[in-house]
Amino acid sequence: MAEKSITIIGAGISGLAAGCYGRMNGYRTTIFEQDARPGGLSTCWTRQGYRINGGLAFLGGSGPGVSAHQVWRELGVVPQVRMTDYEHLIIVEGEAGKTFYFYSDLDRLEQHMLELAPEDRGPISGFIRGARVLVKYGLPAEKAPELLTAADKIRILVKKFPLLRSVKKWGGVTHQAFAGRFKNPFLREAFYLSKALFSDDLPAVMYQMLAAWSHLKSAGYPEGGGLGLAQAIERRYLELGGGILYNARVKKVLTEQGRAVGLRLEDGSEHRSEHAVCASDLHAALFDLLEGRYLDGKTSDYFEKLPVGPAVLLISLGVRRTFEDLPKSALGIIYRLKKPIVIAGQKVETLRPMIYNFDPSAAPAGRTFLRVCLPVAYDYWLALRNSPDLYRAEKEKAAAAVIEALEQRFPGISSQVEMSDVATPLTFERYAGNWRASIIGWDGSTKTFMLPIKKTLPGLGNFWLAGQWVEPGGGIPSVALSGRNVIQLICHQDKKPFQKVAAI
């Protein structure tokens, strides 16, 4: 019997994962990617001998103990890619020499927090207990949620009742609200700031999850950053016999009699298939590739009612300095500025440099790559799209302001900067195509946490959705699982058992 075929839009992590699992299950697969390389938002680029990590800060499931670890084995990431474990999730520096170290080890973290604020034993113990539940049980991920039977759900309820109870308890508590429970003013502010780029409405359970992964040494940094991760999965995909076309922008999803039957590219070529998977921007897929023809009220409401993740300004620097005295930290160091700065019309009062002193491949010998990622207003940059001189000047002003702010914490760094690169929301939009330049799709919030978004569209058969827009909250593991799950759904429809094979 001839292999059925799947065309896949996007060679980000979810698209590559869908391609790999498609091949494992006997489908002929072709991925179409608008860029010249894989990864989507999980990518890197080089400037003057420095490798700029454009997205990924840590990889959930990099080590055993987390359900995503098996997925990374199946996708050829571990143990093939070397991982670096962090000592801290983040470091928050306060006034008068006070520092909050969000240690990767939960015992050490609890002890440190109690030393800082013995009066806050209650909320500290509560947070740590919730993280320990996630260490012990972990989230189920073997089967696509849409395929869980009543018996499966009962089995999960029995085996993981403490997990479900803890997730329910903490899933409705925002990180901001939880930080407000601390009596100690320094710990209250430090814990709040430790959320970094995440929303104020981030559910506390998501931060507990990250703490649990760190404790298990399963939130490491893959050698080569986001692009190294994507290239490892690309190698696995090609070894499995998959096809991929770069610089191939999809213009339209072909439909006949209520079914997706392939894709048309910008160059006019058509590629027919039995199934089509969209692992790229959801808004573009619905309103451009499908011309708004397969929407219901609920799907349309997503774009009106759900919070969109932040657009960011990424300022990357290469410096003649090695920072040996700084510990390895997943989300960097955050500190309040003595003198606030203004970037893109917004006042910036804290700075969070991520210093890659643990990754010698990111910089020439004796140098260090560092980056500062700031949430900014997408519309501010959109207004500059047709004014190249103003756009360039705004980028230069932003880089100068950040270097000045870094000087407050690292005296002398201004004279050590030898490479500067600024990526704006328009940069991310151009290369990844994400709606309003969101770096995570829908924002991680109590409103979107565990929100089930259908992987199919009303009235359109054999068309499937994968990626961060249908997995609210973002995160690399969830998008890889999304690609895996959508192939499970295709196998289920085609009445064939789902197969997965770990790379050797």
KAMOGI-V452448 format. One line per field, one symbol per residue. ss: DSSP state (A for helix, B for strand, O for the rest). psi: psi as a letter, one per 30 degrees, with the letter a starting at -180 (. if undefined). burial: 1 if it has 24 or more other ideal C-beta (glycine too) atoms within 12 Angstrom, else 0. A space follows every 50 residues. Layout:
# KAMOGI-V452448
ss = ???
psi = ???
burial = ???
This chain:
# KAMOGI-V452448
ss = OOOOBBBBBOOBAAAAAAAAAAAAOOOBBBBBOOOOOOBOOOOBBBBOOB BBBOOOOOBBOOOOOOOAAAAAAAOOOOOOOOBBOOOBBBBBBOAAAOBB BBBOOAAAAAAAAAAAOAAAAAAAAAAAAAAAAAAAOOOOOOOOAAAOOA AAAAAAAAAOAAAAAAAAAAAOOBAAAAAOOOOOAAAAAAAAAOOOOOOO OOBAAAAAAAAAAAAOOOBBBBOOAAAAAAAAAAAAAAAOOOBBBOOOOB BBBBBBOOBBBBBBBOOOOBBBOOBBBBOOOAAAAAAAAOOOOOOOAAAA AAAAAOOBOOBBBBBBBBBOOOOOOOOOBOOOBBBBBBBBBBBOOBBBBB BBBBBOOOOAAAOOOOOBBBBBBBBBOAAAAAOOOOOAAAAAAAAAAAAA AAAAAAAAAOOOAAAABBBBBBBOAAAAAAAAOOAAAOOOOBOOOOOOOO OOOOOOBOOBBOBBBOOAAAOOOOOAAAAAAAAAAAAAAAAAAOOOOOOO OOOO
psi = kkkllkkkjkhaeeeeeeeefeefggkjkkkjkfagllebfilllkjhfk jjjfdkeljkgfllfkefeeeeeeggekgekkkkklelelkjkalhgkkj jikfkeeeeeeeeeeeiffhedeeeeeeeeeeeeeeelkkgekkefgkle eeeeeeeefheeeeeeeeeffgkleeeeeffkekeeeeeeeefffbfllf gkkffeeeeeeeeeeghhhakkkfaeeeeeeeeeeeeeefglkkklhjkk ekkkkkhgkkgakklfgfkkjllfkkkjhakeeeeefdeghgfhkleeee fefefkkklkklkjjkkkkilfhffklkkegakklkkejllkkhgkkjfl kikjjhffifffllkglkkllkkkklkefeeeffegieeeeeeeeeeeee eeeeeefeeikffeffkfkkkjkleeeeeeefgkkggkfgbkkjlfefkg kjkkglkkgjlgkkklaffgikfakeeeeeeeeeeeeeeeeeeghkkkkk kkk.
burial = 00011111111111111111111111111111111011111111111001 11111111111110111111111111110110111111111111000011 11111100110110011001001101111111111011101011101000 00000100010011011001101111011011010111111111111111 11111111111111111111111111111111111110010111100111 11111000111111100000111111111111111100110001100010 01100111111111111111101001111111111110001011000101 11111111101110001111111111010110010000001001100110 11111111110011011111111111111011111111111111110111 10111110010111111111111111111111111111111010000101 0010
